[in-house]
Amino acid sequence: MNPDKIWLSSPHMGGNEQNYVKEAFDTNWVAPLGPNVSGLELDLEAYLNEEVHVAALSSGTAALHLALILLGVGLGDEVLCQSMTFSASANPILYQGAVPVFIDSEKDTWNLCPLALEEAILDRIAKGKKPKAIIGVHLYGMPFKVDEILAVSQKYDIPLIEDSAEALGSTYKGQKCGTFGAFGVLSFNGNKIITTSGGGALVCKTKAHKDKAIFFATQSRDQAPHYQHSEVGYNYRMSNICAGIGRGQMEVIDLRVSQRRAMQDFYSTFFESSEEVAVLTESHQDYFSNHWLSAIVLESYEKREALRLFLEQNTIESRPLWKPMHMQPVFAAYPYYGTNVAETLFEKGLCLPSGSNLTDLNRDFISQNLQAFFSTFV
């Protein structure tokens, strides 16, 4: 018997977050600036271990929006975007009055398909509209095909925005996700591998871009003794309180990655002899996923829904894979390139509880319920 509901991915405090937050209160640094904000940015820069500059912001969505602004994306411009993702990957395109062009997934990583991407670029160019940017997503922490996507990006001189909202701690060929693109986007939402309650960060290749992002994020206030604004600005800066939580979380990031990967190992072991369930896992040693969420694909939509409802009835949260953006009502009228890989994954795929705070008791309960389901629903 499991006493509490098992959540898909709940926050997991390390214990030292309160010290940073207390310091912020003790020094009255509760505004959207302060030593925790700059400290978190330095922590992230050191962790990413590349020549990057990080701006701490209010959300990953804000980071993506600023990346588009910094790339000059505006009214009527086209932006290529992975279709299988959360809507926050695509919404900022519309914020800018730009046009999203959605791209299918490939079967190995479930991420941006390089072939469909190039097909889309060639067709958009033939139509007289060269895209201004590419948004690729490391879905559920699984790195996309970095070499292939970067090759297309460089071939057509279209900058890549790397949506690593789900992939802090993941690597490709030993390099941290979030450091490959012209810009990288991180999220510290409450369900992510580490959290600041709500927050995100923009990873920049130059300090000039970081400074410009912070300028935009603080209402584009010009240098003047009074409030003067020559450009449109946004209220996107992270607060010193939230950054304090993040500083404490950064102290346990490696542990959190190992705990998520242990949950992945748990599911891989459980399903290793199954002929009806496939687990998303690294297809090659070049890929290292933080396995933010462990995900499976079943034989049919009906089987997936039956499992989801069975788990729900037994106080275990699960969730279908992201519904592709080109299938969403708000984006249905925009171009799409590819086949039906993303659609099929959505129909048959399910995310399972993956939190770093799950216990042996929780895993036993999950295992018992999975066994009960697959022995009953044949």
C-alpha positions in Angstrom: 0.0 0.0 0.0 1.4 3.4 -1.0 0.4 6.1 1.6 0.8 9.1 -0.7 0.2 9.9 -4.4 3.2 9.4 -6.6 3.8 12.4 -8.7 5.3 12.5 -12.2 8.1 15.0 -11.2 7.8 17.0 -8.0 10.3 19.5 -6.5 13.2 18.0 -4.5 15.0 20.3 -2.0 18.6 19.7 -1.1 18.5 21.3 2.3 20.8 24.4 1.8 18.3 26.4 -0.2 17.0 28.0 3.0 20.4 29.4 3.9 20.6 31.4 0.7 17.0 32.6 1.0 17.6 33.6 4.7 20.6 35.6 3.6 18.5 37.4 1.1 15.9 38.2 3.8 18.5 39.2 6.3 20.2 41.6 3.9 16.8 42.8 2.4 17.8 41.7 -1.1 14.3 40.7 -2.2 14.3 42.6 -5.5 14.9 41.1 -9.0 18.6 41.6 -8.6 21.2 40.8 -5.9 24.1 38.5 -4.9 22.1 35.3 -5.4 21.2 36.3 -9.0 24.8 36.9 -10.0 25.9 33.9 -7.9 23.5 31.6 -9.7 24.7 32.9 -13.0 28.3 32.1 -12.0 27.3 28.7 -10.7 25.6 27.8 -14.0 28.5 29.1 -16.1 30.9 27.0 -14.1 28.6 23.9 -14.4 28.2 24.3 -18.2 32.0 24.4 -18.4 32.1 26.2 -21.7 32.9 29.8 -22.7 29.3 30.9 -22.1 27.5 33.8 -20.3 24.3 33.2 -18.4 21.4 35.6 -17.7 19.0 34.4 -14.9 15.4 35.1 -15.9 11.8 34.7 -14.7 11.2 31.6 -16.9 12.5 29.5 -19.8 9.8 31.0 -21.9 11.3 34.5 -21.3 14.7 33.2 -22.2 13.4 31.8 -25.5 11.6 35.1 -26.2 14.8 37.1 -25.6 16.8 34.7 -27.8 14.4 35.5 -30.7 14.6 39.2 -30.1 18.4 39.1 -30.0 18.4 37.2 -33.3 16.3 40.0 -34.9 13.1 37.8 -35.4 10.2 40.1 -36.1 6.9 40.5 -37.8 6.4 38.0 -40.6 9.7 36.2 -40.2 9.6 32.4 -40.2 11.1 30.3 -37.4 11.6 26.5 -37.7 10.5 24.7 -34.5 10.4 21.1 -33.4 6.8 20.1 -33.3 6.9 17.6 -30.5 7.5 19.8 -27.5 5.7 21.9 -24.9 3.9 24.9 -26.2 6.4 27.3 -24.5 8.9 26.3 -27.3 6.6 27.8 -29.9 4.6 30.6 -28.2 7.4 33.2 -28.2 7.5 33.0 -32.0 4.0 34.4 -32.0 4.9 37.0 -29.4 7.2 38.4 -32.1 4.5 38.3 -34.8 6.6 35.7 -36.5 5.4 32.5 -38.2 6.2 29.1 -36.8 7.1 26.3 -39.2 6.9 22.9 -37.5 9.2 20.0 -38.0 8.6 16.3 -37.3 10.7 14.1 -35.0 13.1 11.3 -35.8 12.7 7.9 -34.2 16.1 7.6 -32.3 15.8 10.6 -30.0 12.2 11.7 -30.7 13.7 15.1 -31.5 14.1 17.4 -34.5 14.5 15.4 -37.7 17.5 16.7 -39.7 16.0 15.4 -43.0 12.6 17.1 -42.5 14.4 20.2 -41.3 16.5 20.5 -44.4 13.4 19.7 -46.6 11.6 22.6 -44.8 14.4 25.0 -45.3 14.7 24.3 -49.0 11.0 24.6 -49.5 10.7 27.9 -47.5 13.6 29.4 -49.5 12.0 28.3 -52.7 8.9 30.1 -51.6 11.0 33.3 -51.0 11.1 33.1 -47.3 14.4 32.0 -45.7 13.8 31.2 -42.0 15.4 33.4 -39.4 16.0 30.7 -36.7 15.8 27.1 -35.7 14.4 25.9 -32.3 15.5 22.4 -31.4 14.5 20.7 -28.2 16.3 18.1 -26.0 13.0 16.3 -25.3 12.7 14.8 -21.8 16.5 15.4 -21.4 17.5 13.3 -24.4 19.9 15.3 -26.6 18.9 15.8 -30.2 21.2 14.8 -33.0 23.5 17.8 -32.4 26.0 17.2 -35.2 23.3 16.7 -37.9 21.2 19.7 -36.7 24.3 22.0 -36.4 25.4 20.9 -39.9 22.0 22.0 -41.4 22.1 25.2 -39.3 25.6 26.1 -40.6 24.9 25.0 -44.2 22.1 27.4 -44.6 23.4 30.1 -42.1 20.3 29.9 -39.9 21.1 30.2 -36.2 20.1 27.5 -33.8 18.3 28.2 -30.5 18.8 25.2 -28.2 15.8 24.6 -26.0 17.4 22.8 -23.0 14.6 23.5 -20.6 14.4 19.7 -19.9 18.0 18.9 -20.3 20.2 20.5 -17.7 22.9 17.9 -16.9 22.5 16.1 -20.3 25.5 16.0 -22.6 26.4 15.2 -26.2 29.9 13.9 -26.7 30.8 15.1 -23.3 29.6 18.7 -23.8 26.7 20.1 -21.8 23.4 20.6 -23.6 22.6 24.3 -23.7 26.0 25.3 -25.0 25.8 24.2 -28.7 23.4 26.8 -30.2 23.7 30.5 -30.8 21.6 30.6 -27.6 20.6 28.1 -25.0 17.5 28.1 -22.9 17.2 26.6 -19.4 14.1 26.2 -17.2 13.9 25.9 -13.4 10.1 25.4 -13.2 8.9 23.4 -10.2 8.9 20.1 -12.1 12.3 20.4 -13.6 15.5 18.5 -12.5 16.3 21.5 -10.3 14.0 24.4 -9.5 14.0 28.0 -8.4 10.2 27.7 -7.9 9.8 29.5 -11.2 12.6 30.7 -13.3 14.9 30.1 -16.3 18.1 31.3 -17.9 19.4 32.3 -21.3 22.8 30.9 -22.2 24.8 33.3 -24.5 28.0 32.9 -26.4 29.1 36.6 -25.7 28.9 38.9 -22.7 27.5 41.5 -25.1 24.5 39.3 -25.7 24.1 38.6 -22.0 24.2 42.3 -21.2 21.6 43.1 -23.9 19.3 40.3 -22.7 19.5 41.7 -19.1 18.8 45.2 -20.6 15.6 43.9 -22.3 14.7 41.8 -19.1 14.8 44.9 -16.9 12.3 47.0 -19.0 15.0 48.3 -21.4 15.9 51.2 -19.0 18.4 53.5 -20.6 21.4 54.9 -18.7 19.9 58.1 -17.2 19.1 59.5 -13.8 15.4 59.3 -14.7 13.4 56.5 -16.2 14.0 56.6 -19.9 13.2 54.0 -22.5 14.2 53.9 -26.2 13.3 50.2 -26.8 10.5 47.9 -25.7 11.4 46.1 -22.5 10.1 43.2 -20.4 9.9 42.3 -16.7 11.9 39.1 -17.1 14.6 39.2 -14.5 14.8 36.5 -11.8 14.3 37.6 -8.2 17.1 37.3 -5.6 14.8 35.0 -3.5 14.2 32.5 -6.4 17.9 32.7 -7.3 18.7 31.7 -3.7 16.7 28.5 -4.1 18.6 27.9 -7.3 22.0 28.3 -5.6 21.0 25.6 -3.1 19.7 23.4 -5.9 22.9 23.7 -7.9 24.8 22.1 -5.0 22.9 18.9 -5.6 22.6 18.9 -9.4 24.9 16.0 -10.1 23.1 13.9 -7.4 19.7 14.8 -9.0 20.9 13.7 -12.4 22.1 10.4 -11.0 18.8 9.9 -9.2 16.8 10.5 -12.4 19.0 8.2 -14.3 18.4 5.6 -11.6 14.7 5.8 -12.2 15.4 5.3 -15.9 17.4 2.2 -15.0 14.5 1.0 -12.9 12.1 1.2 -15.9 14.6 -0.2 -18.3 15.1 -3.2 -16.1 11.3 -3.7 -15.6 10.6 -3.6 -19.3 13.8 -5.3 -20.6 12.0 -8.5 -21.6 8.8 -6.8 -22.8 7.9 -7.1 -26.5 5.0 -4.6 -26.2 6.8 -1.7 -24.5 9.8 0.4 -25.7 11.6 2.7 -23.4 13.2 5.9 -24.6 16.9 5.5 -24.1 20.2 6.6 -25.5 20.8 5.2 -29.0 24.6 5.7 -28.8 27.3 6.3 -26.3 27.7 9.9 -27.5 24.3 10.7 -25.9 24.0 11.2 -22.1 20.5 12.1 -20.9 19.6 13.4 -17.5 16.3 11.4 -18.1 14.3 14.2 -16.6 11.3 12.1 -17.5 11.3 8.4 -18.3 9.0 7.7 -21.2 7.7 4.6 -22.9 5.8 3.7 -26.1 3.1 1.0 -26.0 1.4 -0.9 -28.8 -1.6 1.3 -29.2 -3.4 4.4 -28.1 -6.0 2.2 -26.3 -3.3 0.4 -24.3 -1.6 3.7 -23.4 -4.9 5.1 -22.1 -5.7 2.0 -20.2 -2.4 2.1 -18.5 -2.6 5.8 -17.7 -6.1 5.4 -16.2 -5.1 2.3 -14.3 -2.2 4.1 -12.7 -4.3 7.2 -12.0 -6.8 5.0 -10.1 -4.0 3.7 -8.0 -2.6 7.2 -7.1 0.3 7.1 -9.6 0.5 10.1 -11.9 1.6 9.6 -15.5 1.1 11.7 -18.6 0.9 11.3 -22.4 3.9 12.5 -24.4 3.7 16.1 -25.6 1.0 16.6 -28.1 2.8 17.9 -31.2 2.4 21.6 -31.9 1.1 21.1 -35.5 -1.8 19.2 -33.9 -2.7 21.9 -31.5 -5.7 24.1 -32.3 -3.7 27.3 -31.8 -1.0 26.2 -34.3 -3.1 24.1 -36.8 -2.9 26.6 -39.6 0.9 26.8 -39.7 3.2 24.8 -42.0 4.4 21.4 -41.0 7.2 19.2 -42.6 7.7 15.5 -42.0 5.7 12.3 -41.7 3.8 11.0 -38.7 6.6 10.1 -36.2 5.6 12.8 -33.7 1.9 11.9 -34.0 2.5 8.2 -33.5 4.7 8.9 -30.4 2.0 11.1 -28.9 -0.7 8.5 -29.6 1.2 5.6 -28.0 3.6 7.3 -25.6 3.5 7.8 -21.8 5.7 9.5 -19.3 6.1 7.7 -16.0 7.0 9.0 -12.5 10.6 10.1 -12.6 11.2 12.3 -9.6 14.6 12.2 -7.9 12.8 12.0 -4.5 11.1 8.7 -5.2 11.8 6.0 -2.6 12.3 2.3 -2.7 8.8 2.0 -1.3 7.5 4.1 -4.2 9.4 2.0 -6.8 8.0 -1.2 -5.3 4.5 0.2 -5.5 5.0 1.3 -9.1 6.4 -2.1 -10.0 3.5 -3.9 -8.4 1.0 -1.8 -10.3 2.8 -2.2 -13.6 2.9 -6.0 -13.1 -0.8 -6.0 -12.2 -1.7 -4.0 -15.3 0.4 -6.1 -17.8 -0.8 -9.4 -16.3 -4.4 -8.3 -16.6 -4.6 -6.2 -19.8 -3.4 -8.5 -22.5 
